[in-house]
């Protein structure tokens, strides 16, 4: 039987996790936060002092007005002094409130910025297995919306909540000093607001968690559709996907309305408690003035404090809802940060220096699901500067082999080595620095062409970028663009043709100057002319380097020294038309 965690424990756990992931990012912000807290407590002090000038004036003027006696000479001066004091107190309260608000905003923004950067770096470091399972749209919602909402827990709600508690405590002490009986009657009502806050807060957290999950699903659905607009138009999927999006959007609406309704109910119940407290003060306080136990001015202080003291209670109700919603977002961020990369550097890993490109898989087995091996006990040796083609049906394991060489995938059994070094004994960054990859659908980023090429090596000079583009036969069309190498291309290179995208990707690979080159169906979808241009560039890229070509097109295998077929979890070498080792790839471009 599955046991459920009590809701209160879930909410406390969510809030605790949210605060824990924010705490490390407060380093360097403690001085600003301390200044904000000092200003906040200064504002609390000014609020405590604010009704006292009124009390002095009322107690000085009311008796004379009631009795019809002449106003003493000093009363007018007292009124003037009290008016000046009121202005001073209100001015200081406004100043301290401004300082605390700005200080907390600065701290919150900095914490949010650092946390978002941490989450982004963490996402980039997670293994491909995680990204294969995750939905990009939901990850974007966590990175943007959830991180922003988490700021409400750390600063925008939690710190003002502390100030409200301090204000209520201070006013309660003053009221007890003035009249313990009346103060006791008022304070007996305060626990009801706490009970309301705790009870509603649990439900708000649950509803908010569902809402954020639904919003992530909506974002994921939108991201998938917008990223595949050609398919959407080609298959007229607008109606189907629109209905799917609306269904998710409606679920998000319902959970969002539930959370808001619960928060609004909490605030209204608190208003009811304030109304009851006001009636009690008017009843008991008015009798106290008639009996002489209270002065009119003290009754004014009680009424003023009641209005001000229960305002924090209303704010607590409002902030409780915000904190509950933010805690749900914080829990989603914490879940993401708790996800560990599946493939990391071993403690004994050392950088891989010079690489000749001698690759070997020894008795390697790979299982993505237990008991269902993709590769089973394979042995493969690729000599330095050798050009080898991997062929086979989709899903046979060709990409798994090259992923093993880059340590994107770990073998379930056996070893993978480069130049005699087990890939697990070298650092990931140095291992991958010696590999250049040109994919079937080359990924370009929404930045300038020069920046896209420089992704191959971040410290490359402009001359090196130009040289690599020239070697990839890309300089001609780049120079014809409006801004040349500074031209900003669309996301994923949408503003360029397929052949142009591939040549920029090849320029990036040339700039990397890696000893091992992996080509994954580099000419798929290109016409004969574009394929010829790409193959000519690839010929220059792969010269003298260990090259692995993943190919479905038999013509791509003719320039290889060996052809390895991957099937049924194993590999075997197959015969192919004879040709000199390292034959130029461009020789069969016309076959496209």
C-alpha positions as CSV (number, residue, x, y, z in Angstrom):
1,X,0.0,0.0,0.0
2,X,1.4,3.4,-0.9
3,X,1.4,5.9,1.9
4,X,0.8,9.6,1.2
5,X,2.9,12.3,2.8
6,X,0.7,14.7,4.9
7,X,-0.1,17.8,3.0
8,X,1.4,20.1,5.7
9,X,4.7,18.2,5.6
10,X,4.7,18.5,1.8
11,X,4.2,22.2,2.0
12,X,6.9,22.7,4.6
13,X,9.2,20.4,2.6
14,X,8.6,22.5,-0.5
15,X,9.3,25.7,1.2
16,X,12.4,24.4,2.9
17,X,13.8,23.1,-0.4
18,X,13.0,26.5,-2.1
19,X,14.9,28.4,0.6
20,X,17.8,26.0,0.4
21,X,18.5,26.5,-3.3
22,X,18.3,30.3,-2.8
23,X,20.7,30.5,0.2
24,X,24.0,29.9,-1.7
25,X,23.2,32.9,-4.0
26,X,22.9,35.3,-1.1
27,X,26.7,35.4,-0.8
28,X,27.9,38.9,-1.4
29,X,24.4,40.3,-0.8
30,X,24.3,40.1,2.9
31,X,25.2,43.8,3.4
32,X,22.4,44.9,1.1
33,X,20.0,42.5,2.7
34,X,21.1,43.7,6.2
35,X,20.5,47.3,5.1
36,X,17.1,46.4,3.9
37,X,16.2,44.7,7.1
38,X,17.4,47.7,9.2
39,X,15.3,50.0,7.0
40,X,12.3,47.6,7.4
41,X,12.6,47.6,11.2
42,X,13.0,51.4,11.0
43,X,9.7,51.5,9.2
44,X,8.1,49.3,11.9
45,X,9.3,51.8,14.5
46,X,7.8,54.7,12.6
47,X,4.5,52.9,12.3
48,X,4.5,52.3,16.1
49,X,5.2,56.0,16.7
50,X,2.7,57.4,14.1
51,X,-0.5,57.5,16.2
52,X,1.1,59.0,19.3
53,X,1.0,62.7,18.3
54,X,-2.7,62.2,17.6
55,X,-3.1,60.7,21.1
56,X,-1.4,63.7,22.7
57,X,-3.5,66.2,20.8
58,X,-6.8,64.3,21.6
59,X,-6.0,64.1,25.3
60,X,-5.1,67.8,25.4
61,X,-8.0,69.2,23.4
62,X,-11.0,66.9,24.1
63,X,-11.3,67.7,27.9
64,X,-11.2,71.5,27.2
65,X,-13.7,71.1,24.4
66,X,-16.1,69.0,26.4
67,X,-16.0,71.2,29.5
68,X,-16.1,74.4,27.5
69,X,-13.2,75.8,29.5
70,X,-10.6,78.1,28.0
71,X,-7.8,76.3,26.1
72,X,-4.5,76.4,28.1
73,X,-1.8,78.5,26.4
74,X,0.5,75.6,26.0
75,X,-2.1,73.4,24.1
76,X,-1.7,75.3,20.8
77,X,2.1,74.9,20.9
78,X,1.5,71.2,21.6
79,X,-0.7,70.9,18.6
80,X,1.9,72.5,16.4
81,X,4.7,70.3,17.7
82,X,2.5,67.2,17.2
83,X,1.8,68.2,13.6
84,X,5.5,68.7,13.0
85,X,6.2,65.3,14.7
86,X,3.6,63.6,12.5
87,X,5.2,65.0,9.3
88,X,8.6,63.9,10.5
89,X,7.4,60.4,11.4
90,X,5.5,60.0,8.1
91,X,8.5,61.2,6.1
92,X,10.9,58.8,7.9
93,X,8.5,56.0,7.4
94,X,8.3,56.7,3.7
95,X,12.1,56.9,3.4
96,X,12.7,53.7,5.3
97,X,10.0,51.9,3.3
98,X,11.6,53.1,0.1
99,X,15.1,52.0,1.2
100,X,13.8,48.5,2.3
101,X,11.8,48.0,-0.9
102,X,14.8,48.9,-3.2
103,X,17.2,46.8,-1.1
104,X,15.0,43.8,-1.2
105,X,14.4,44.3,-5.0
106,X,18.1,44.4,-5.6
107,X,18.8,41.3,-3.5
108,X,15.9,39.4,-5.1
109,X,16.9,40.3,-8.7
110,X,20.5,39.3,-8.1
111,X,19.6,36.1,-6.4
112,X,17.2,35.3,-9.3
113,X,19.8,36.1,-11.9
114,X,22.4,33.9,-10.3
115,X,19.9,31.1,-9.7
116,X,18.8,31.2,-13.3
117,X,22.4,31.0,-14.5
118,X,23.0,28.1,-12.2
119,X,19.9,26.2,-13.5
120,X,20.9,26.9,-17.1
121,X,24.5,25.6,-16.5
122,X,23.0,22.6,-14.8
123,X,20.7,21.9,-17.7
124,X,23.6,22.1,-20.2
125,X,25.6,19.7,-18.1
126,X,22.9,17.0,-17.8
127,X,23.4,13.9,-19.9
128,X,21.7,13.3,-23.2
129,X,19.6,10.6,-21.6
130,X,17.8,13.3,-19.5
131,X,17.3,15.6,-22.4
132,X,15.9,12.7,-24.5
133,X,13.2,12.2,-21.9
134,X,12.5,15.8,-20.9
135,X,10.2,18.2,-22.8
136,X,12.1,21.4,-23.8
137,X,9.0,23.6,-23.3
138,X,8.7,22.5,-19.7
139,X,12.4,23.1,-19.0
140,X,12.0,26.7,-20.4
141,X,9.1,27.3,-18.0
142,X,11.2,26.1,-15.1
143,X,14.2,28.2,-16.2
144,X,12.2,31.4,-16.7
145,X,8.8,31.5,-14.9
146,X,9.5,29.2,-12.0
147,X,12.8,30.9,-11.2
148,X,11.2,34.3,-11.3
149,X,8.3,33.1,-9.1
150,X,10.8,31.7,-6.6
151,X,12.1,35.2,-6.0
152,X,8.8,35.8,-4.1
153,X,9.8,33.1,-1.6
154,X,13.3,34.4,-1.1
155,X,12.7,38.2,-1.0
156,X,9.5,39.7,-2.2
157,X,7.2,37.8,0.2
158,X,9.4,36.3,2.9
159,X,11.2,39.5,4.1
160,X,8.1,41.7,4.1
161,X,6.4,38.9,6.0
162,X,9.1,39.2,8.6
163,X,8.5,42.9,8.9
164,X,4.8,42.4,9.3
165,X,5.3,39.9,12.1
166,X,7.7,42.3,13.8
167,X,5.1,45.2,13.5
168,X,2.3,43.1,14.9
169,X,4.5,42.0,17.8
170,X,5.5,45.6,18.6
171,X,1.9,46.8,18.5
172,X,0.7,43.9,20.6
173,X,3.2,44.8,23.3
174,X,2.2,48.5,23.3
175,X,-1.5,47.6,23.5
176,X,-0.9,45.2,26.4
177,X,1.0,48.0,28.3
178,X,-1.9,50.5,27.7
179,X,-4.8,48.1,28.6
180,X,-4.1,44.4,29.2
181,X,-7.8,43.6,29.3
182,X,-8.7,45.2,25.9
183,X,-5.4,43.9,24.4
184,X,-6.2,40.4,25.5
185,X,-9.7,40.5,23.9
186,X,-8.2,41.7,20.6
187,X,-5.3,39.3,20.6
188,X,-7.5,36.3,21.2
189,X,-8.7,36.7,17.7
190,X,-5.2,36.7,16.1
191,X,-4.7,32.9,16.2
192,X,-7.7,32.5,13.9
193,X,-5.7,34.2,11.1
194,X,-2.8,31.8,11.7
195,X,-5.1,28.8,11.5
196,X,-6.7,30.2,8.3
197,X,-3.3,30.8,6.8
198,X,-1.9,27.3,7.6
199,X,-5.1,25.5,6.4
200,X,-5.4,27.5,3.2
201,X,-1.7,27.5,2.5
202,X,-1.6,23.7,2.2
203,X,-4.4,23.7,-0.4
204,X,-2.9,26.7,-2.3
205,X,0.5,24.8,-2.5
206,X,-1.2,21.8,-4.0
207,X,-3.2,23.8,-6.5
208,X,-0.2,25.9,-7.4
209,X,2.0,22.8,-8.0
210,X,-0.7,21.4,-10.4
211,X,-0.9,24.8,-12.1
212,X,2.8,25.0,-12.7
213,X,2.9,21.5,-14.0
214,X,0.1,22.2,-16.4
215,X,1.7,25.4,-17.5
216,X,4.9,23.4,-18.3
217,X,2.9,21.0,-20.4
218,X,1.2,23.8,-22.3
219,X,4.6,25.4,-23.0
220,X,6.0,22.0,-24.1
221,X,3.1,21.5,-26.5
222,X,3.5,25.0,-28.0
223,X,7.3,24.5,-28.3
224,X,6.8,21.2,-30.2
225,X,4.3,22.7,-32.6
226,X,6.2,25.9,-33.3
227,X,9.4,24.0,-33.9
228,X,7.7,21.8,-36.5
229,X,5.7,24.3,-38.5
230,X,6.5,22.6,-41.9
231,X,4.9,19.4,-40.7
232,X,2.0,21.3,-39.2
233,X,1.3,23.0,-42.5
234,X,2.0,20.0,-44.6
235,X,-0.4,17.7,-42.7
236,X,-2.9,20.5,-41.8
237,X,-2.5,19.7,-38.1
238,X,-3.6,23.2,-36.9
239,X,-7.0,22.0,-35.8
240,X,-5.7,18.9,-34.0
241,X,-2.8,20.6,-32.2
242,X,-5.0,23.6,-31.5
243,X,-7.5,21.4,-29.7
244,X,-4.7,19.7,-27.8
245,X,-3.3,23.1,-26.7
246,X,-6.7,24.4,-25.6
247,X,-7.3,21.3,-23.5
248,X,-4.0,21.8,-21.7
249,X,-4.7,25.5,-21.4
250,X,-8.1,24.9,-19.9
251,X,-6.5,22.6,-17.3
252,X,-4.0,25.3,-16.4
253,X,-6.9,27.8,-16.1
254,X,-8.9,25.6,-13.7
255,X,-6.0,25.0,-11.4
256,X,-5.0,28.7,-11.6
257,X,-8.5,29.8,-10.7
258,X,-8.6,27.3,-7.8
259,X,-5.3,28.7,-6.4
260,X,-6.5,32.3,-6.7
261,X,-9.9,31.4,-5.2
262,X,-8.3,29.9,-2.2
263,X,-6.0,32.9,-1.7
264,X,-8.9,35.3,-2.0
265,X,-10.9,33.3,0.5
266,X,-8.0,33.5,2.9
267,X,-7.9,37.3,2.6
268,X,-11.6,37.7,3.1
269,X,-11.6,35.5,6.2
270,X,-8.9,37.7,7.6
271,X,-10.9,40.8,6.8
272,X,-13.8,39.3,8.8
273,X,-11.5,38.8,11.8
274,X,-10.4,42.4,11.6
275,X,-14.0,43.5,11.5
276,X,-14.8,41.5,14.7
277,X,-11.7,42.9,16.4
278,X,-12.8,46.5,15.6
279,X,-16.2,45.9,17.0
280,X,-14.7,44.5,20.2
281,X,-12.4,47.6,20.6
282,X,-15.3,50.0,20.0
283,X,-17.5,48.2,22.6
284,X,-15.0,47.6,25.3
285,X,-12.8,50.6,24.6
286,X,-15.8,53.0,24.6
287,X,-16.9,51.7,28.0
288,X,-13.3,52.0,29.2
289,X,-13.2,55.7,28.3
290,X,-16.6,56.3,30.1
291,X,-15.3,54.5,33.2
292,X,-12.1,56.4,33.2
293,X,-9.9,53.4,32.6
294,X,-8.8,54.7,29.2
295,X,-8.3,58.2,27.9
296,X,-9.8,59.2,24.6
297,X,-6.3,59.4,23.2
298,X,-5.5,55.8,24.3
299,X,-8.7,54.6,22.6
300,X,-7.5,56.4,19.4
301,X,-4.2,54.6,19.7
302,X,-6.0,51.3,20.1
303,X,-8.2,51.9,17.0
304,X,-5.2,53.1,15.0
305,X,-3.1,50.1,16.0
306,X,-6.0,47.8,15.4
307,X,-6.3,49.1,11.8
308,X,-2.5,49.0,11.3
309,X,-1.8,45.8,13.3
310,X,-4.3,43.7,11.4
311,X,-3.2,45.1,8.1
312,X,0.0,42.9,8.5
313,X,-2.4,40.0,9.2
314,X,-4.2,40.7,5.9
315,X,-0.8,40.9,4.3
316,X,0.2,37.7,5.9
317,X,-2.8,36.1,4.3
318,X,-1.9,37.6,0.9
319,X,1.8,36.6,1.2
320,X,0.9,33.1,2.4
321,X,-0.8,32.6,-0.9
322,X,2.2,34.0,-2.8
323,X,4.6,31.9,-0.8
324,X,2.6,28.8,-1.4
325,X,2.6,29.4,-5.1
326,X,6.2,30.2,-5.2
327,X,7.1,27.2,-3.0
328,X,5.5,25.0,-5.7
329,X,7.8,26.6,-8.3
330,X,10.8,26.3,-6.0
331,X,10.1,22.6,-5.7
332,X,10.2,22.2,-9.4
333,X,13.5,24.0,-9.6
334,X,14.9,21.9,-6.7
335,X,13.8,18.7,-8.5
336,X,15.7,19.8,-11.6
337,X,18.8,20.7,-9.6
338,X,18.7,17.4,-7.8
339,X,18.9,15.6,-11.1
340,X,22.5,14.4,-11.4
341,X,24.3,14.0,-14.8
342,X,24.6,10.3,-15.6
343,X,28.1,10.8,-17.1
344,X,30.7,12.8,-15.3
345,X,34.4,13.0,-14.9
346,X,35.8,10.2,-12.7
347,X,37.9,11.4,-9.7
348,X,41.0,10.0,-11.4
349,X,40.3,11.5,-14.9
350,X,43.2,13.4,-16.5
351,X,43.2,15.7,-19.6
352,X,43.8,14.0,-22.9
353,X,46.6,15.7,-24.7
354,X,47.8,14.9,-28.2
355,X,45.6,12.4,-30.0
356,X,46.6,10.3,-33.0
357,X,43.1,8.9,-33.5
358,X,43.5,5.2,-32.7
359,X,40.0,4.0,-31.7
360,X,39.1,0.7,-30.1
361,X,36.0,-0.9,-28.7
362,X,36.7,-4.1,-26.8
363,X,33.9,-6.5,-25.8
364,X,31.4,-3.6,-25.6
365,X,27.8,-4.1,-24.7
366,X,25.3,-1.3,-24.4
367,X,21.8,-1.5,-22.9
368,X,19.4,1.4,-22.8
369,X,16.9,-0.9,-21.1
370,X,17.9,-3.8,-18.9
371,X,17.9,-7.1,-20.8
372,X,17.6,-5.4,-24.3
373,X,21.1,-4.7,-25.6
374,X,21.5,-2.3,-28.5
375,X,25.1,-3.6,-29.0
376,X,26.3,-6.9,-27.8
377,X,29.9,-7.8,-27.1
378,X,31.4,-6.0,-30.1
379,X,35.0,-5.5,-31.0
380,X,36.1,-2.7,-33.4
381,X,39.5,-1.2,-34.1
382,X,39.9,1.9,-36.2
383,X,43.5,2.9,-37.1
384,X,44.8,6.5,-37.1
385,X,43.7,8.5,-40.2
386,X,41.5,5.6,-41.4
387,X,38.2,6.3,-42.9
388,X,35.4,3.9,-41.9
389,X,31.8,3.8,-42.8
390,X,29.0,2.5,-40.5
391,X,26.0,1.3,-42.3
392,X,22.8,-0.4,-41.2
393,X,19.1,0.1,-40.6
394,X,17.9,3.0,-38.4
395,X,18.1,2.0,-34.8
396,X,20.7,-0.6,-35.4
397,X,23.3,1.1,-33.1
398,X,25.4,3.2,-35.5
399,X,25.0,6.4,-33.5
400,X,25.5,4.5,-30.3
401,X,29.0,3.6,-31.5
402,X,30.0,7.2,-32.2
403,X,28.4,8.3,-28.9
404,X,30.5,5.7,-27.1
405,X,33.6,7.3,-28.6
406,X,32.6,10.8,-27.3
407,X,31.4,9.2,-24.0
408,X,27.9,10.5,-24.5
409,X,26.9,6.9,-23.8
410,X,28.5,4.6,-21.3
411,X,29.1,0.9,-22.1
412,X,27.2,-1.5,-19.9
413,X,30.2,-3.8,-20.3
414,X,33.6,-3.6,-22.0
415,X,36.0,-0.7,-22.7
416,X,36.2,2.1,-25.2
417,X,39.7,3.6,-25.7
418,X,41.4,6.3,-27.7
419,X,45.1,5.9,-28.3
420,X,45.1,3.2,-25.6
421,X,43.4,5.5,-23.0
422,X,40.1,4.3,-21.6
423,X,37.7,7.2,-22.3
424,X,36.6,7.0,-18.7
425,X,40.1,7.8,-17.5
426,X,40.2,11.2,-19.3
427,X,38.2,14.4,-18.8
428,X,35.0,14.8,-20.8
429,X,36.0,18.3,-22.0
430,X,39.4,17.1,-23.3
431,X,38.0,14.0,-24.9
432,X,35.3,15.9,-26.8
433,X,37.8,18.7,-27.8
434,X,39.5,16.1,-30.0
435,X,36.3,15.3,-31.9
436,X,34.6,17.3,-34.6
437,X,31.0,16.4,-35.6
438,X,29.0,17.3,-38.7
439,X,25.4,16.1,-38.3
440,X,22.7,15.4,-40.9
441,X,20.7,18.4,-39.6
442,X,23.4,20.8,-38.6
443,X,22.4,23.0,-35.7
444,X,23.2,26.7,-36.0
445,X,22.3,29.2,-33.4
446,X,20.5,32.6,-33.7
447,X,23.8,34.6,-33.7
448,X,26.2,35.9,-36.2
449,X,27.8,33.5,-38.7
450,X,31.2,34.3,-37.3
451,X,30.0,33.4,-33.8
452,X,28.5,30.1,-35.1
453,X,31.8,29.2,-36.7
454,X,33.7,30.2,-33.6
455,X,31.7,27.6,-31.6
456,X,34.3,25.2,-32.9
457,X,37.0,27.0,-30.9
458,X,36.0,30.0,-28.7
459,X,39.4,31.7,-28.8
460,X,39.8,31.6,-32.6
461,X,40.9,34.8,-34.3
462,X,39.0,36.5,-37.1
463,X,41.7,35.3,-39.5
464,X,41.2,31.7,-38.4
465,X,37.5,32.0,-38.8
466,X,37.9,33.3,-42.3
467,X,40.4,30.6,-43.2
468,X,38.1,27.8,-41.9
469,X,35.2,29.3,-43.9
470,X,37.3,29.5,-47.0
471,X,38.4,25.8,-46.6
472,X,34.7,24.9,-46.2
473,X,33.9,26.7,-49.4
474,X,31.6,29.0,-47.4
475,X,33.4,32.4,-47.8
476,X,31.8,33.1,-51.1
477,X,28.1,33.1,-50.0
478,X,28.9,34.5,-46.6
479,X,30.6,37.6,-48.2
480,X,27.5,38.1,-50.4
481,X,25.3,38.4,-47.3
482,X,24.3,42.0,-46.2
483,X,26.5,42.0,-43.2
484,X,29.0,39.3,-44.2
485,X,30.3,37.3,-41.3
486,X,28.3,39.6,-38.9
487,X,25.0,38.6,-40.4
488,X,22.7,37.2,-37.7
489,X,21.0,34.1,-38.9
490,X,17.6,32.8,-37.9
491,X,17.1,30.2,-35.2
492,X,18.6,26.8,-36.3
493,X,19.9,28.6,-39.4
494,X,16.4,28.9,-40.9
495,X,17.4,31.8,-43.1
496,X,20.1,29.7,-45.0
497,X,19.8,26.8,-47.4
498,X,20.6,23.3,-46.4
499,X,23.9,23.3,-48.2
500,X,24.9,26.7,-46.7
501,X,24.1,25.4,-43.2
502,X,26.2,22.3,-43.8
503,X,29.2,24.3,-45.0
504,X,29.1,26.6,-42.0
505,X,29.0,23.5,-39.8
506,X,32.0,22.1,-41.7
507,X,33.8,25.4,-41.2
508,X,33.1,25.1,-37.5
509,X,34.5,21.5,-37.6
510,X,37.6,22.7,-39.5
511,X,38.2,25.4,-37.0
512,X,38.1,22.8,-34.2
513,X,41.1,21.1,-35.8
514,X,40.2,17.8,-34.2
515,X,42.0,14.4,-34.8
516,X,38.7,12.5,-35.1
517,X,35.9,13.5,-37.4
518,X,32.4,12.1,-37.3
519,X,30.0,12.6,-40.2
520,X,26.4,11.7,-39.7
521,X,24.7,11.5,-43.1
522,X,26.1,14.9,-44.1
523,X,24.5,15.1,-47.5
524,X,21.0,13.9,-46.7
525,X,18.4,16.1,-48.3
526,X,20.8,18.1,-50.5
527,X,20.6,18.3,-54.3
528,X,23.5,17.2,-56.4
529,X,25.2,20.6,-56.7
530,X,24.9,21.3,-52.9
531,X,26.0,17.8,-52.1
532,X,29.1,18.2,-54.4
533,X,30.0,21.4,-52.6
534,X,29.6,19.9,-49.2
535,X,31.5,16.8,-50.1
536,X,34.4,18.9,-51.4
537,X,34.5,20.7,-48.1
538,X,34.3,17.5,-46.2
539,X,37.2,16.1,-48.2
540,X,39.4,19.0,-47.0
541,X,38.1,18.5,-43.4
542,X,38.8,14.8,-43.2
543,X,42.2,14.8,-44.9
544,X,44.7,12.9,-42.6
545,X,42.2,12.5,-39.8
546,X,40.4,9.5,-38.4
547,X,37.0,9.6,-39.9
548,X,33.8,7.7,-39.2
549,X,30.9,8.2,-41.6
550,X,27.4,7.1,-40.6
551,X,25.7,6.4,-43.9
552,X,22.5,5.0,-45.4
553,X,23.5,6.1,-48.9
554,X,25.8,3.4,-50.4
555,X,27.7,6.0,-52.4
556,X,29.0,7.6,-49.3
557,X,30.9,4.4,-48.5
558,X,33.1,4.4,-51.6
559,X,35.7,6.7,-50.2
560,X,36.2,4.6,-47.1
561,X,38.8,1.9,-46.4
562,X,36.3,-0.2,-44.6
563,X,32.5,-0.6,-44.4
564,X,31.1,-1.9,-41.1
565,X,27.5,-3.1,-41.0
566,X,25.7,-2.8,-37.7
567,X,22.8,-5.1,-37.2
568,X,21.1,-7.3,-34.6
569,X,23.4,-5.9,-31.9
570,X,26.6,-6.9,-33.7
571,X,29.0,-5.7,-36.4
572,X,30.7,-7.2,-39.4
573,X,32.7,-5.9,-42.2
574,X,31.1,-6.0,-45.7
575,X,32.8,-5.8,-49.1
576,X,32.5,-2.6,-51.1
577,X,33.7,-1.5,-54.5
578,X,37.5,-1.4,-54.4
579,X,39.3,2.0,-54.2
580,X,42.4,3.4,-52.8
581,X,42.5,4.1,-49.0
582,X,41.4,7.7,-48.4
583,X,39.8,8.2,-51.8
584,X,38.4,11.6,-52.2
585,X,34.8,11.9,-51.1
586,X,34.1,14.4,-53.9
587,X,34.7,11.7,-56.4
588,X,31.2,10.3,-56.0
589,X,29.4,13.6,-55.4
590,X,27.7,13.3,-58.8
591,X,25.9,10.1,-57.7
592,X,23.6,12.3,-55.6
